[in-house]
Amino acid sequence: MKLVGVNKMSIDTILQILMIGSAVLMVVSILLQQRGATLGAGFGSSGELYTTRRGVDKNLFEVTIIFAVIFILSILAGLLIPS
């Protein structure tokens, strides 16, 4: 059965969409993360520099890592798959 009027997307187009989408989502997820410490905490005032991530912050951190891995894999696939 042949579909009429439906364009077939090439692998290159799919990889480009995947690259751009994962890059945008990764930037958004990085910008949504909270900073670990204030500026004063870095210069010795009372504040914790190292804290454990909990709840939404931990989930957002893990999602950011997943987007970064997808981004890198899509770049590598684009380089390795002949066009």
C-alpha positions as CSV (number, residue, x, y, z in Angstrom):
1,M,0.0,0.0,0.0
2,K,1.5,3.3,-1.1
3,L,0.6,6.6,0.6
4,V,-0.1,9.4,-1.8
5,G,1.0,12.9,-1.0
6,V,3.1,12.0,2.0
7,N,6.7,13.0,1.8
8,K,9.2,10.6,3.2
9,M,11.6,12.2,5.7
10,S,15.3,11.3,5.2
11,I,17.5,10.2,8.0
12,D,19.5,13.5,7.7
13,T,16.3,15.5,8.3
14,I,15.3,13.4,11.3
15,L,18.8,13.8,12.8
16,Q,18.7,17.5,12.3
17,I,15.3,17.9,14.0
18,L,16.6,15.7,16.8
19,M,19.7,17.8,17.2
20,I,17.9,21.1,17.3
21,G,15.1,19.8,19.5
22,S,17.5,18.3,22.1
23,A,19.8,21.4,22.0
24,V,16.8,23.7,22.7
25,L,15.4,21.5,25.5
26,M,18.8,21.1,27.0
27,V,19.4,24.9,27.2
28,V,15.9,25.4,28.7
29,S,16.5,22.7,31.3
30,I,19.9,24.2,32.2
31,L,18.4,27.6,32.6
32,L,15.6,26.3,34.8
33,Q,18.0,24.7,37.3
34,Q,18.7,26.6,40.5
35,R,22.1,27.8,41.3
36,G,23.9,25.9,44.0
37,A,25.1,28.8,46.1
38,T,24.9,32.6,46.2
39,L,27.8,34.9,45.5
40,G,28.4,35.5,49.2
41,A,28.7,31.9,50.0
42,G,31.6,31.5,47.6
43,F,33.5,34.2,49.6
44,G,33.2,32.6,53.0
45,S,29.8,33.9,54.3
46,S,27.4,31.4,55.8
47,G,26.1,29.2,53.0
48,E,26.5,25.7,51.7
49,L,28.5,25.2,48.6
50,Y,27.7,21.6,48.1
51,T,24.2,20.4,48.6
52,T,22.4,17.2,47.5
53,R,19.8,17.5,44.8
54,R,16.3,16.5,45.8
55,G,12.9,16.4,44.3
56,V,12.3,18.5,41.1
57,D,15.8,19.8,41.1
58,K,17.2,16.2,40.9
59,N,14.7,15.2,38.2
60,L,15.6,18.3,36.1
61,F,19.3,17.6,36.5
62,E,18.7,14.0,35.2
63,V,16.6,15.2,32.3
64,T,19.4,17.7,31.4
65,I,21.9,14.8,31.3
66,I,19.5,12.8,29.1
67,F,19.1,15.7,26.6
68,A,22.9,16.1,26.5
69,V,23.4,12.4,25.7
70,I,20.7,12.5,23.0
71,F,22.3,15.7,21.5
72,I,25.8,14.1,21.4
73,L,24.5,10.8,20.0
74,S,22.6,12.6,17.3
75,I,25.7,14.5,16.3
76,L,27.8,11.3,16.2
77,A,25.1,9.6,14.2
78,G,25.0,12.5,11.7
79,L,28.8,12.2,11.3
80,L,28.9,8.4,10.9
81,I,25.8,7.8,8.7
82,P,26.6,8.6,5.1
83,S,24.2,11.1,3.4
